[in-house]
Amino acid sequence: MILGIDSSGKTASVALIDQGVVLAEYQTNIGLTHSQTLLPMVAEIFSRTGHTADELEAIAVSSGPGSFTGLRIGAATAKGLALPYNIPLIEVSTLAGLAANTTDLFNDVSNCSAAETTVYVHPIMDARRQQVYTAAYHNNRLIGEEEAIGIDELIRRLNQEDSNIHHLFLGDAVPVYKDYLVKNLTVPFRFAGPQNMLQRASSIALLGEKELALGNTVSSADFRLSYIRKPQAEREKEAAGLREFDITHDAPELLKKHNTEDRLQAQNYAIGDHNDNGYEDNTVPENL
């Protein structure tokens, strides 16, 4: 039994699966923060199904890319559930999870001229600053690599593809750039339906189940997020030639402090805005 968690975007989603069967799934897109919604959804999913956390074989978590804050909340939630029961975690790409939403590709490309048409699935997530997080998938297999790329560069690349390849787009960048894609793409393409458009924890869990069978799990301590692009605060810090405060080099005398208040003040705090959610300025191209 696997619990899936996705909080990489504006929606928050939790799902419980067992041997390829989705037992329950909850998804919210109501403007609340993920810290307000994830744990109540997890509690509800266990309550409704009659299962408990100690029955879990693993917890599959969307590991990025996506909202920096959202990813951290999802990871913290998963670790909090996993640690008491020593449950392994499974890192699942957000983009792979989106691509897995559309397992029956020919339903989504029903307007294509022939059943044997090659279909590339392109999850596109809004990375702001006229960029998207994206990758290409064929038969649920990654082609190339995940990347943050300008929307114009993505269009340029796709327009050089063979015209026999059809392209399917889904993700939260679709409503942002839909008209722009329609106007500028010259290759065959279409958009996924609303039921498949956004992140779903069931897809994360189902992919996690495959990874579990291969033994691809990590401990809570070893779980890592994949931002692809560094948070804005970190990029600004590097541009200014700043670095994180290191107590062992910058203030070793504080290590000798013994009272609680002084020790708290001596913690290593990263420089930057910890509320950064990855959604920055999103000025679209002038000809949009």
C-alpha positions as MATLAB code, in Angstrom:
seq = 'MILGIDSSGKTASVALIDQGVVLAEYQTNIGLTHSQTLLPMVAEIFSRTGHTADELEAIAVSSGPGSFTGLRIGAATAKGLALPYNIPLIEVSTLAGLAANTTDLFNDVSNCSAAETTVYVHPIMDARRQQVYTAAYHNNRLIGEEEAIGIDELIRRLNQEDSNIHHLFLGDAVPVYKDYLVKNLTVPFRFAGPQNMLQRASSIALLGEKELALGNTVSSADFRLSYIRKPQAEREKEAAGLREFDITHDAPELLKKHNTEDRLQAQNYAIGDHNDNGYEDNTVPENL';
ca = [
       0.000    0.000    0.000;
       1.431    3.382   -1.022;
       0.471    6.922   -0.092;
       1.040    9.519   -2.801;
       1.542   13.213   -2.081;
       1.765   16.092   -4.546;
       2.000   19.732   -3.503;
       4.217   20.994   -6.309;
       1.719   23.499   -7.692;
      -1.418   25.390   -6.766;
      -3.333   22.165   -6.221;
      -2.683   19.808   -3.331;
      -3.373   16.122   -3.769;
      -3.184   12.956   -1.681;
      -3.937    9.397   -2.829;
      -3.830    5.894   -1.381;
      -3.258    2.933   -3.711;
      -2.895   -0.797   -3.245;
      -1.517   -3.079   -5.959;
      -2.331   -0.668   -8.754;
      -5.821    0.159   -7.487;
      -6.614    3.702   -6.366;
      -8.460    3.315   -3.062;
      -9.027    7.025   -2.518;
      -7.794   10.365   -3.798;
      -8.353   13.912   -2.591;
      -7.438   17.068   -4.459;
      -7.956   20.709   -3.522;
      -7.578   23.905   -5.517;
      -9.393   26.333   -3.255;
      -6.767   28.932   -2.429;
      -5.671   27.501    0.916;
      -1.992   26.909    1.593;
      -0.710   23.366    1.361;
       0.244   23.486    5.019;
      -3.477   23.917    5.758;
      -4.714   21.139    3.500;
      -2.235   18.257    3.234;
      -2.392   16.757    6.722;
      -6.211   17.014    6.983;
      -6.482   15.231    3.621;
      -4.103   12.499    4.768;
      -6.124   12.043    7.962;
      -9.359   11.929    5.969;
      -8.031    9.388    3.489;
      -7.033    7.029    6.298;
     -10.344    7.582    8.068;
     -12.437    6.886    4.964;
     -10.496    3.806    3.874;
     -10.029    2.333    7.335;
      -6.279    2.047    6.862;
      -3.475    3.484    8.976;
      -0.010    4.870    8.317;
       1.740    1.845    9.789;
       0.317   -0.272    6.933;
       2.172    1.726    4.296;
       4.937    0.083    2.302;
       6.182    3.471    1.123;
       5.229    7.108    0.608;
       5.666    8.489   -2.911;
       6.259   12.226   -3.029;
       6.453   14.684   -5.882;
      10.101   15.741   -5.722;
       9.989   18.569   -8.242;
      10.145   20.673  -10.177;
       7.482   23.061   -8.971;
       6.706   25.614   -6.306;
       9.684   25.742   -3.971;
       7.532   26.233   -0.888;
       4.962   23.665   -1.978;
       7.604   21.011   -2.587;
       9.105   21.598    0.847;
       5.720   21.299    2.534;
       5.035   18.019    0.748;
       8.443   16.649    1.690;
       8.049   17.712    5.319;
       4.602   16.111    5.492;
       5.902   12.842    4.051;
       8.886   12.770    6.392;
       6.666   13.468    9.393;
       4.494   10.482    8.485;
       7.400    8.208    7.597;
       9.760    8.688   10.516;
       7.656    7.148   13.337;
       7.159    3.936   11.343;
      10.449    3.915    9.423;
       8.547    4.043    6.116;
      10.736    4.494    3.015;
      10.137    7.412    0.675;
      10.062    7.402   -3.112;
      11.128   10.429   -5.127;
       8.853   10.925   -8.150;
       9.340   13.645  -10.739;
       6.446   16.088  -10.928;
       6.731   16.093  -14.718;
       6.682   12.301  -14.888;
       3.590   12.336  -12.685;
       1.855   14.743  -15.039;
       2.770   12.644  -18.064;
       1.381    9.574  -16.298;
      -1.995   11.319  -16.038;
      -2.450   10.434  -19.683;
      -1.746    6.735  -19.848;
      -4.281    6.117  -22.615;
      -2.666    8.491  -25.063;
      -4.865    7.697  -28.030;
      -7.929    8.913  -26.154;
      -6.221   12.279  -25.900;
      -5.106   12.328  -29.528;
      -8.282   10.929  -31.005;
      -8.210   13.571  -33.732;
      -4.925   12.233  -35.065;
      -5.074   10.737  -38.535;
      -3.813    7.257  -37.638;
      -3.570    5.037  -34.606;
       0.126    4.453  -35.254;
       0.912    8.167  -34.891;
       3.845    8.872  -32.562;
       2.731   10.959  -29.602;
       5.040   13.016  -27.416;
       3.588   14.142  -24.110;
       4.839   17.515  -22.875;
       4.055   18.460  -19.279;
       4.603   22.211  -18.988;
       4.648   23.902  -15.610;
       4.755   27.665  -15.244;
       8.252   28.654  -14.062;
       7.522   32.364  -14.532;
       9.746   34.846  -16.371;
       8.444   33.417  -19.660;
       9.853   29.999  -18.800;
       8.344   26.572  -18.235;
       9.528   23.426  -16.520;
       9.127   20.717  -19.118;
      10.227   17.395  -20.549;
       9.072   15.102  -23.340;
       7.684   11.603  -22.799;
       6.865    8.815  -25.226;
       5.044    5.760  -23.879;
       5.715    7.141  -20.383;
       9.466    7.143  -21.001;
      11.507   10.303  -20.638;
      13.071   11.611  -23.840;
      16.054   13.833  -23.179;
      16.013   15.604  -19.834;
      13.877   17.777  -17.606;
      14.651   21.466  -17.899;
      13.553   25.033  -17.376;
      13.280   26.623  -20.802;
      11.896   29.770  -22.380;
       8.515   29.284  -24.021;
       9.850   30.691  -27.310;
      12.765   28.244  -27.301;
      10.393   25.349  -26.648;
       8.231   26.387  -29.582;
      11.298   26.775  -31.811;
      12.480   23.259  -30.976;
       9.090   21.642  -31.477;
       8.580   23.347  -34.825;
      11.702   21.537  -36.034;
      10.240   18.121  -35.178;
       8.945   15.652  -37.752;
       5.395   16.559  -38.759;
       4.334   12.946  -38.143;
       4.914   13.452  -34.419;
       1.913   14.753  -32.511;
       2.399   16.723  -29.314;
       0.149   16.641  -26.261;
       0.406   19.429  -23.674;
      -0.765   19.422  -20.080;
       0.148   21.249  -16.879;
      -0.541   24.572  -15.211;
       1.353   26.496  -17.906;
      -1.254   25.518  -20.514;
      -3.772   28.226  -19.533;
      -0.914   30.753  -19.358;
       0.477   30.039  -22.822;
      -2.362   28.255  -24.613;
      -3.152   31.063  -27.048;
       0.541   31.679  -27.659;
       1.121   28.008  -28.471;
      -1.870   27.934  -30.809;
      -0.570   30.993  -32.612;
       3.050   29.914  -33.002;
       3.242   26.106  -33.203;
       3.357   24.668  -36.718;
       3.436   20.976  -35.757;
       0.361   18.854  -34.905;
      -0.610   19.272  -31.253;
      -3.478   19.387  -28.807;
      -4.145   19.850  -25.100;
      -5.124   17.254  -22.522;
      -8.605   17.372  -21.041;
      -9.302   19.118  -17.718;
      -9.376   15.810  -15.839;
      -5.730   15.217  -16.776;
      -4.422   18.776  -16.839;
      -3.033   19.208  -13.313;
      -0.938   17.198  -10.872;
      -2.576   14.149   -9.291;
      -1.260   12.214   -6.316;
      -2.643    8.972   -7.746;
      -0.210    9.261  -10.666;
       2.630    9.920   -8.230;
       1.614    6.878   -6.163;
       1.272    4.583   -9.190;
       4.703    5.580  -10.459;
       5.995    5.123   -6.937;
       4.640    1.593   -6.878;
       6.771    0.748   -9.917;
       9.828    2.287   -8.279;
       9.176    0.330   -5.090;
       9.179   -2.917   -7.077;
      12.617   -1.946   -8.395;
      13.870   -1.144   -4.913;
      14.219    2.562   -5.651;
      13.435    4.038   -2.244;
      15.261    6.420    0.075;
      15.165    7.166    3.770;
      13.695   10.398    5.094;
      17.231   11.652    5.685;
      18.264   10.965    2.080;
      15.153   12.350    0.367;
      16.060   15.181   -2.019;
      14.002   17.692   -3.963;
      14.802   18.562   -7.572;
      14.183   22.244   -8.229;
      15.868   22.271  -11.688;
      16.161   26.040  -11.336;
      17.452   27.561   -8.114;
      15.026   29.627   -5.994;
      15.027   33.351   -6.809;
      16.470   34.285   -3.411;
      19.405   31.938   -3.933;
      20.081   33.251   -7.436;
      20.081   36.828   -6.150;
      22.415   35.864   -3.324;
      24.893   34.280   -5.736;
      24.697   37.259   -8.104;
      25.583   39.561   -5.209;
      28.506   37.358   -4.209;
      26.906   36.409   -0.913;
      27.065   33.070    0.826;
      25.307   31.376    3.707;
      26.473   32.132    7.224;
      28.677   29.303    8.513;
      28.941   29.361   12.273;
      32.082   27.210   12.387;
      34.004   29.735   10.284;
      32.245   33.049   10.873;
      31.487   32.926   14.598;
      33.123   29.918   16.268;
      32.886   31.632   19.638;
      29.114   31.141   19.547;
      29.620   27.383   19.687;
      30.725   27.850   23.279;
      27.362   29.314   24.299;
      25.497   27.127   26.739;
      22.056   28.595   27.320;
      19.118   27.797   25.048;
      18.516   31.342   23.836;
      22.118   31.790   22.723;
      22.143   28.401   20.995;
      19.004   29.285   19.045;
      20.591   32.553   17.961;
      23.638   30.610   16.791;
      21.728   28.454   14.280;
      22.777   28.573   10.624;
      20.021   30.447    8.817;
      20.089   30.663    5.042;
      19.995   34.111    3.521;
      16.886   34.652    1.463;
      13.109   34.802    1.397;
      11.764   31.578    2.885;
       8.301   32.364    1.524;
       9.541   32.054   -2.052;
       7.118   29.752   -3.830;
       8.785   29.804   -7.209;
       6.163   32.037   -8.743;
       7.971   35.133   -9.895;
       7.288   37.823  -12.452;
       5.484   36.348  -15.443;
       5.509   39.015  -18.123;
       4.488   37.227  -21.299;
       6.062   37.905  -24.695;
       4.918   41.127  -26.322;
       3.399   39.306  -29.279;
       1.299   37.017  -27.063;
];
